Amino acid sequence: MAESFAFGIANRVLGKLASAIIQEVGLAWGVKSELEDLRDTSSAIRAVLLDAEEKQATNHQIRDWLGKLKDAFYDAEDIVDEFEYEALRRQVVARGSSTVKQEGDDPLLRPSFRCYWKDDEKESIIGLLKQSSDSENVSVIPIVGIGGLGKTTLAKLVYNDERVVDHFPIKMWVCVSDEFDVEKLIKKILKEKKPDENYGDFSMEQLQTCLRNELHGKKFLLVFDDVWNEDREKWLKLKDLLMDGGANGSKIFVTTRKKSVASIMGSFPMHELKGLSEEDCLSIFVKCAFKDGEDKQYPNLLKIGEQIVQKCGGVPLAVRSLGSLLNAKKDEHDWVSIRESEIWKLEQDRDGIMVALRLSYYDLPHHLKQCLALCSLFPKDCVIRAQVLISFWMAQCPIQSWGKNETMEDICETNINELLSRSFFQYVEEMIPGVAYNFKMHDLVHDLAMFFAQPEYFTVSFQSKNIPIRIQHVAFSDDYWPKEEYEALRFLEKLNSSIRSVYFQMENMGPSSKSFVRACTLRFKCIWMLEFSESSFEALPNSIGIGSMISLRTLYITTKQKDLSKKEKGSKCLNSLQHLGIFYCHNLEFLFKGMESLIALRMLQINNYPNLISLPPNIKFLTKLEVLLIGGCRKLEFMDGEAEGQEDVQSFGSLRILRFYNLPQLVALPRWLLCGTTSNTLHQLRISNCPNIRALPETGLQKFTRLQKLKFDIVLN
């Protein structure tokens, strides 16, 4: 169903073709008229795309035509990217005037989830967990209910209750989902106990030994969330290992949509969740669809709302989704169209996605449909970091600025808030106030995103056999690397050469040698995003940065290398790079020398470099850099050659978010921060766990005319 993204891709191509720098290069290369023809053709096709996309669900010929057209637009974008690269290359050579970003308003984040179950449900389950058993040390309690009822939310409330925390010395939470692989589940259980341990190369026998040692004689609570497995033999194999070690009173708490699963796994009678009452559902709907007291102003809409609620079957997620959808709509026609939609006749359709979520999805504007589709690359139940998602969106989705004061990051923040307000995201957790926050997707929303994203966005493993021809963005779900390197390299040959994104879902999982990375960069010449932040190769391959990587926009890497300064030539070819994250490089002492050539870079994250001594002075000339996060560098003093009077007034002309953390050698704020143009652009400054900075300078901070948030955590010895 990813053919519906053709309109968004067409918009992106047309936006690039209309830019002044593309027209300038086209004129210089003598192909201005050809570019104008391409723009006119693309514009004419776009005019009929919306109508075609609406009809594709019932017309296979249109769907096939849209798929082929989408591929053609990708090819057109590759051509335009070459022109864009040439324009950026000329800017590097010319090094014209710096760009200072204009101020934009920070979007307001609106968290959107709560549990609707009565306290007696929670108390009943806590009572079961605290019961002892005379017949077995480890008991299994299953909770059953259809998707969207709130099983996981209820389980989390129980899991985090103080009485449960006090009762179980060991608590572990494992999201199981579709695949019930005993070996993978043991690894997940062990990772809950020791998150930093890598069990990728462990044999099954070694894993069993580790599990027994961790659980032996200890009372534990283990939650298996979202279980689908109906193979009794698989469950018994895992159950025997878990029963072997736990102390009396240990519990396994299972959430599932299927009674047959509960019957296979449970030693206690299943606890079945029923739908909410119509009264409770209407209360939820009113809170989502109206502002406080507004429902009294629209009695006709409230009556239609009651009829919509009746169709939701007591499912809170369905009620919230439709209530959020109608929140901004006060025209009676819109409400009636939801009530009378033909989609209700599908009931729980063959794809297992609730009608209410489909209705909410169809109501999304095109750009948000593609943004939501990309989220299918994340694994189920994972915590999504907003900053990571924004970098993914900027690399892959048609993000366009409609106002002169809006940056692409501002628009992405607005998109996140829009999806939050429509209940596609939930469980918001603010990590750094105003800077970093996390959230999750409900499993059913993830199913929805996967359904509409495929085959363009697709999750694979190294054992996958049926790979869609039109796959563009690939996520690897493996939690361990193939034992033989050639197996990974052979798998890449199954993927078409037009892959745009490569992402590894699991922690501590990434390429273990340069050969895989080299194969990716040489085969996928139009790659937009590489996510290798858990890689373990000795050195970056030379292919990162060479001419074939001119379209790369997001790069996250880890390396055992000591010195990246020899990569100066390669870095000069990464003119399109917007987000760069280099993590957990324990040997690294020096960064790229040619960093000033990264003229499109908007975010730089430097994290966990215990041996990094200094930053290259040319980092100051990243004039489009907006977010700079530096932390976990215990030897870092700051920049090479930053002497008194050498501050460059043009340094960091767009920086608006700056964070220093865990920098024990930092004794003062860098002079470029206090004396350069940063003082006119910075919105947020946070300094934490930098023990040798005891106070902020008396002079200098008053120059920060746009500073909105300042946090300074002073460490007292």
ABEGO torsion letter per residue (X at the ends): XAAAAAAAAAAAAAAAAABAAAAAAAAAAGAAAAAAAAAAAAAAAAAAAAAAAAAAAABAAAAAAAAAAAAAAAAAAAAAAAAAAAAAAAAAAAGBBBBBBBBBBBBBBBBABBBABBAAAAAAAAAAAABBBAABABBBBBBBEBBGAGAAAAAAAAAABAAAAAABABBBBBBAEABBBAAAAAAAAAAAABAABBAAABBAAAAAAAAAAAABGBBBBBBBBGBABABAAAAAAAAAAAAAABBBGBBBBBBBABAAAAAAABABBBBBBBBBBAAAAAAAAAAAABBBGAAAABAAAAAAAAAAAAAAGGBAAAAAAAAAAAAABABAAAAAAAAABAAAAAEBBAAGBBAAAAAAAAABBAAAAAAAAAAAABBBGBBBBAAAAAAAAAAABBBBBABAABBAAAAAAAAAAAAAAAGABBGBBBABBGABBBBBBBAAAAAAAAAAAOAABBBBBAABABBBAABABBBBABABBBABAAAAAAAAAABBAABABBBBABBGBBBABAAAAAAAAAABAABABBBAAABABABBBAABGBAAAAABABBBBBBABABAAAAAAAAAAAAABABBBBBGBAABABBBAAAAABAABABBBBBGBAABABBBAAAAABAABABBBBBGBAABAEBBGBBBGABBAABGAABABBBBBGBAABABBBAAAAABAAAAABABBBBBGBAABABBBABGAAABAABABBBBBBBBX
